[in-house]
């Protein structure tokens, strides 16, 4: 999702840089760019930064501070939420992040929540004390693209992490006091690994019990590296019905008391939301009711659901 400004812009001497993407939940947030692109950028399924022609590079502290000041000059203190990007600000030095977050909070005192993306590998490398310092400076939530908890799927998609690291990074983040939002990418194991994809992802979620589990459906962009494997037959894309069965299997294996589960994106075939474990039975019931519909009605529904990033 792109990050176009949604408020009128005043004249300013310094033009702040724009992000490439942000979570849907940050649609009305102040957007602050701390890095450009993704420091990994090898995942087969992604390609988003290649699409926008954004190679990875870091920004200086002075650049980021000037952006924050310029954003204040442009908009004033009107935001209640803020998001720092691009893909993985957590990879930056802890002192750098603390300085940026402190300045952001000082310039925008009305902001009630600050979030960012973060790779599990970067979270794992930091100590709990470092993550706590980042949280105390102002970062309230980190969005982590777990995508899958299966080592086989993670290796297939060149995700650059593994189940052990996902669990350790998640537990560290939870101990720091930050909110943790883990993303699951349905269809990522294709037709061959879907059961393991659902089961092993649920294993990670059950161990960590993140604040949020957010589901996205795999969209194979023509510019992604995964498209080549699809065309060669090395990857067999999951079917729409298989995606729904996968979602059911994921929920069925979950034991994450207090976690908010949501399919809060337009590309999901079903909108399933609830708090675990209290609403687990109701969520499974909703999926089962859909699967009990006549086949032609299910197919019509699949065909009407957009495939978007």
C-alpha positions as CSV (number, residue, x, y, z in Angstrom):
1,X,0.0,0.0,0.0
2,X,1.4,3.4,-0.9
3,X,1.7,6.3,1.5
4,X,0.3,9.3,-0.2
5,X,-0.4,12.4,2.0
6,X,-4.0,12.8,3.0
7,X,-3.9,16.3,4.5
8,X,-3.3,19.7,2.8
9,X,0.3,20.6,2.5
10,X,1.7,24.0,3.5
11,X,4.9,25.4,2.0
12,X,8.1,24.3,3.7
13,X,11.8,24.8,3.1
14,X,12.6,21.1,3.5
15,X,10.7,18.4,1.7
16,X,10.5,15.2,3.9
17,X,11.0,11.8,2.1
18,X,8.0,9.5,1.6
19,X,7.7,5.9,2.5
20,X,7.0,3.1,0.0
21,X,4.5,1.1,2.1
22,X,2.9,1.0,5.5
23,X,0.3,-1.3,7.2
24,X,-3.4,-0.6,6.5
25,X,-3.8,0.1,10.2
26,X,-1.5,3.2,9.7
27,X,-3.6,4.8,7.0
28,X,-4.0,8.1,8.9
29,X,-0.6,8.1,10.6
30,X,2.3,10.5,10.4
31,X,4.8,8.8,8.2
32,X,8.5,9.2,9.0
33,X,11.2,7.6,6.9
34,X,14.3,6.4,8.8
35,X,15.7,3.9,6.2
36,X,15.1,3.5,2.5
37,X,14.0,0.1,1.2
38,X,14.7,-3.2,2.9
39,X,18.1,-4.4,4.2
40,X,17.2,-8.0,3.3
41,X,15.1,-7.7,0.1
42,X,15.6,-11.3,-1.0
43,X,12.2,-12.9,-0.2
44,X,10.9,-14.6,-3.3
45,X,7.3,-13.5,-2.8
46,X,7.9,-9.8,-2.2
47,X,9.4,-7.5,-4.9
48,X,7.7,-4.4,-3.5
49,X,10.9,-2.3,-3.2
50,X,12.1,-3.5,-6.6
51,X,8.7,-2.4,-8.0
52,X,9.2,1.1,-6.6
53,X,12.9,1.2,-7.5
54,X,14.0,1.6,-3.9
55,X,17.4,0.1,-3.1
56,X,18.4,-0.2,0.5
57,X,20.2,2.7,2.1
58,X,20.4,4.3,5.5
59,X,19.6,7.9,6.4
60,X,21.6,10.2,8.6
61,X,20.3,11.2,12.0
62,X,20.3,14.9,10.8
63,X,18.2,14.0,7.7
64,X,15.6,12.2,9.8
65,X,15.4,15.0,12.4
66,X,15.0,17.6,9.7
67,X,12.1,15.5,8.2
68,X,10.4,15.4,11.6
69,X,10.7,19.1,12.0
70,X,9.5,19.7,8.4
71,X,6.5,17.4,9.0
72,X,5.6,19.5,12.0
73,X,5.9,22.7,9.9
74,X,3.6,21.2,7.2
75,X,0.9,19.6,9.3
76,X,1.2,20.9,12.8
77,X,0.5,18.8,15.8
78,X,-2.6,17.0,14.5
79,X,-1.6,13.3,14.4
80,X,-2.7,10.7,16.9
81,X,-0.5,7.9,15.5
82,X,2.8,7.7,13.7
83,X,4.7,5.1,11.7
84,X,8.4,4.9,11.0
85,X,9.7,3.1,7.9
86,X,10.7,1.8,5.5
87,X,11.0,-2.0,6.0
88,X,13.1,-2.5,9.0
89,X,14.1,0.5,11.2
90,X,14.8,-2.0,14.0
91,X,18.1,-2.8,12.2
92,X,19.3,0.7,13.1
93,X,21.5,1.4,16.1
94,X,19.6,1.6,19.3
95,X,20.9,5.0,20.2
96,X,19.8,6.3,16.8
97,X,16.3,5.0,17.2
98,X,16.0,6.4,20.8
99,X,17.1,9.9,19.5
100,X,14.6,9.8,16.6
101,X,11.7,8.6,18.8
102,X,12.4,11.1,21.5
103,X,12.5,13.9,19.0
104,X,9.3,12.7,17.3
105,X,7.5,12.5,20.7
106,X,8.7,16.0,21.6
107,X,7.6,17.6,18.3
108,X,4.2,15.7,18.2
109,X,3.1,15.4,21.8
110,X,-0.5,14.4,20.7
111,X,0.7,11.2,19.1
112,X,-0.6,8.3,21.2
113,X,1.0,5.4,19.2
114,X,4.2,4.9,17.2
115,X,4.8,1.8,15.2
116,X,7.3,0.3,12.7
117,X,8.1,-2.7,10.7
118,X,10.8,-5.0,12.0
119,X,12.5,-8.2,10.9
120,X,12.7,-11.0,13.4
121,X,16.5,-11.3,12.8
122,X,17.0,-7.7,13.9
123,X,14.8,-8.0,16.9
124,X,16.7,-11.1,18.0
125,X,20.0,-9.4,17.7
126,X,19.0,-6.7,20.2
127,X,18.9,-7.4,23.9
128,X,15.6,-7.1,25.9
129,X,17.1,-4.0,27.5
130,X,17.8,-2.4,24.1
131,X,14.2,-3.2,23.0
132,X,12.9,-1.8,26.2
133,X,14.9,1.4,25.7
134,X,13.4,1.8,22.2
135,X,9.9,1.2,23.6
136,X,10.4,3.7,26.5
137,X,11.6,6.3,23.9
138,X,8.3,6.0,22.1
139,X,7.9,2.9,19.9
140,X,4.7,1.2,21.0
141,X,4.2,-1.6,18.4
142,X,6.4,-3.5,15.9
143,X,4.8,-5.2,12.8
144,X,6.8,-8.3,12.0
145,X,6.4,-10.3,8.8
146,X,6.6,-13.8,10.2
147,X,4.8,-15.0,7.0
148,X,5.4,-18.7,8.1
149,X,6.6,-20.6,11.1
150,X,7.7,-23.6,8.9
151,X,11.4,-23.9,8.3
152,X,10.7,-25.6,5.0
153,X,8.5,-22.7,3.8
154,X,10.9,-20.0,5.1
155,X,13.8,-21.7,3.3
156,X,11.7,-22.1,0.1
157,X,10.8,-18.4,0.1
158,X,14.3,-17.2,1.1
159,X,12.9,-15.4,4.1
160,X,16.3,-15.3,6.0
161,X,14.9,-16.6,9.3
162,X,13.8,-19.8,11.0
163,X,11.2,-20.9,13.5
164,X,13.7,-20.8,16.4
165,X,14.6,-17.2,15.6
166,X,10.9,-16.2,15.2
167,X,10.1,-17.5,18.6
168,X,13.1,-15.9,20.3
169,X,12.5,-12.6,18.6
170,X,8.9,-12.6,19.6
171,X,9.5,-13.5,23.2
172,X,12.1,-10.7,23.5
173,X,9.7,-8.2,22.0
174,X,6.9,-9.2,24.4
175,X,9.3,-8.9,27.4
176,X,10.3,-5.4,26.3
177,X,6.7,-4.1,26.8
178,X,6.1,-3.4,23.1
179,X,3.1,-4.7,21.3
180,X,3.9,-7.4,18.8
181,X,1.9,-7.8,15.5
182,X,2.9,-10.9,13.6
183,X,1.8,-11.4,10.0
184,X,0.8,-14.8,8.5
185,X,0.9,-15.1,4.7
186,X,-1.7,-17.7,3.6
187,X,-0.7,-19.6,0.5
188,X,3.0,-19.2,1.0
189,X,3.6,-22.9,1.2
190,X,1.7,-23.5,-2.0
191,X,-0.2,-26.7,-2.6
192,X,2.6,-28.9,-1.3
193,X,3.4,-27.4,2.1
194,X,0.2,-25.8,3.2
195,X,-0.5,-28.2,6.1
196,X,3.0,-27.7,7.5
197,X,2.7,-24.0,6.9
198,X,-0.4,-23.7,9.0
199,X,0.7,-26.1,11.7
200,X,4.2,-24.7,12.3
201,X,3.0,-21.1,12.1
202,X,0.5,-21.9,14.8
203,X,3.3,-23.4,16.9
204,X,5.2,-20.1,16.8
205,X,2.0,-18.1,17.6
206,X,1.2,-20.4,20.5
207,X,4.7,-20.1,22.0
208,X,4.9,-16.4,21.7
209,X,1.2,-15.3,22.1
210,X,1.7,-12.0,20.3
211,X,-0.8,-9.2,20.7
212,X,-1.9,-9.5,17.1
213,X,-2.0,-12.2,14.4
214,X,-2.8,-10.5,11.0
215,X,-3.5,-12.7,8.0
216,X,-2.7,-11.7,4.4
217,X,-3.2,-13.8,1.3
218,X,-0.2,-14.4,-1.0
219,X,-0.3,-12.3,-4.1
220,X,2.3,-13.3,-6.7
221,X,3.3,-10.0,-8.3
222,X,4.7,-10.3,-11.9
223,X,7.9,-8.7,-10.7
224,X,8.4,-11.0,-7.8
225,X,11.1,-13.7,-7.8
226,X,8.4,-16.2,-7.0
227,X,6.7,-15.7,-10.3
228,X,9.7,-17.4,-12.1
229,X,9.3,-20.4,-9.9
230,X,5.5,-20.5,-10.6
231,X,6.1,-20.4,-14.3
232,X,8.7,-23.1,-14.2
233,X,6.5,-25.4,-12.1
234,X,8.8,-25.3,-9.1
235,X,6.0,-23.7,-7.0
236,X,2.4,-24.8,-7.2
237,X,0.1,-21.9,-6.2
238,X,-2.4,-22.6,-3.5
239,X,-6.0,-22.8,-4.7
240,X,-8.7,-20.4,-3.3
241,X,-10.4,-23.3,-1.5
242,X,-7.0,-24.5,-0.2
243,X,-6.4,-21.1,1.2
244,X,-9.6,-21.2,3.2
245,X,-8.8,-24.7,4.5
246,X,-5.3,-23.4,5.4
247,X,-6.9,-20.6,7.4
248,X,-9.1,-23.0,9.2
249,X,-6.1,-25.3,10.0
250,X,-4.1,-22.3,11.4
251,X,-6.9,-21.3,13.8
252,X,-7.6,-24.9,14.8
253,X,-4.0,-25.4,15.9
254,X,-3.8,-22.1,17.8
255,X,-3.6,-21.8,21.6
256,X,-2.8,-18.1,22.2
257,X,-4.9,-16.7,25.0
258,X,-5.6,-13.0,24.7
259,X,-4.2,-12.7,21.1
260,X,-6.3,-10.7,18.6
261,X,-6.7,-12.6,15.4
262,X,-7.7,-10.7,12.3
263,X,-7.8,-11.0,8.5
264,X,-7.8,-7.2,8.1
265,X,-6.9,-6.9,4.4
266,X,-9.1,-6.8,1.3
267,X,-7.3,-9.7,-0.4
268,X,-8.4,-12.3,2.2
269,X,-11.2,-14.5,1.0
270,X,-12.9,-14.5,4.4
271,X,-13.0,-11.7,7.0
272,X,-12.5,-13.6,10.3
273,X,-11.8,-11.7,13.5
274,X,-11.8,-12.5,17.2
275,X,-9.9,-12.8,20.4
276,X,-8.2,-16.1,21.2
277,X,-9.1,-18.4,22.7
278,X,-12.5,-17.1,23.7
279,X,-13.8,-16.7,20.1
280,X,-11.9,-19.5,18.5
281,X,-14.9,-21.8,18.2
282,X,-17.0,-19.0,16.6
283,X,-14.3,-18.2,14.1
284,X,-14.0,-21.9,13.1
285,X,-17.8,-22.0,12.8
286,X,-17.8,-19.1,10.4
287,X,-15.3,-20.8,8.2
288,X,-17.3,-24.1,8.3
289,X,-20.5,-22.3,7.4
290,X,-18.8,-20.8,4.3
291,X,-17.3,-24.2,3.3
292,X,-20.8,-25.7,3.6
293,X,-22.1,-23.4,0.9
294,X,-22.8,-24.9,-2.6
295,X,-19.6,-25.0,-4.7
296,X,-20.9,-22.5,-7.2
297,X,-21.4,-19.9,-4.5
298,X,-18.0,-20.5,-3.1
299,X,-16.4,-20.1,-6.5
300,X,-18.4,-16.9,-7.1
301,X,-17.0,-15.5,-3.9
302,X,-13.4,-16.4,-4.7
303,X,-13.7,-14.8,-8.1
304,X,-15.1,-11.6,-6.6
305,X,-12.2,-11.2,-4.1
306,X,-9.5,-8.9,-5.4
307,X,-5.8,-10.0,-5.6
308,X,-3.8,-7.1,-4.3
309,X,-0.6,-6.4,-2.4
